[in-house]
Structures are given as C-alpha cells and as structure tokens.
Amino acid sequence: MHVIKSVIRILLTITAVLLIFIGVYFLLHGSLEAYPTDEQTGKSVIVSVVLIILGLLLGLSSLLFRKAKAVH
C-alpha cells in the first residue's frame, strides 16, 4: 500500500509540473498558429492560465497527500 501511495504522489507531482510548464509555454508563445487573430491569442492566454492553476492545484494536492500520510 505504501508503494501505491508513493507512486500516486509522484504521478501527481509530475503531472502538476507538466501542466505548469505547458501553461507557461502557451503564455509566453501564445497561439500555435502562424498568424493568430486576437481571439486566438486571447483563448491561448485563458488556456494557459487554466493550465497553470490546475498544475498548482495538483501540486498542492500532492503536498497535502504527503502531509496526510505523515499524520497517520
């Protein structure tokens, strides 16, 4: 059971880091179109912010999962 919890925590952390990196990439580079419109640029900013927030929430849940394990 301990191994499963460790694997879940590691997967949560890896997923969180990937979501944050992808969000920052979209925030810095914008749309993947060659000539993006203002609407596409706005949508890419919204998606990047959502990805960063999801990554932070997953990272926080990973930390809380670790602390909950330490309490028991």
Secondary structure, DSSP 8 states (H G I E B T S, - for coil): -HHHHHHHHHHHHHHHHHHHHHHHHHHHH--SSSS--HHHHHHHHHHHHHHHHHHHHHHHHHHHHHHHHHH-
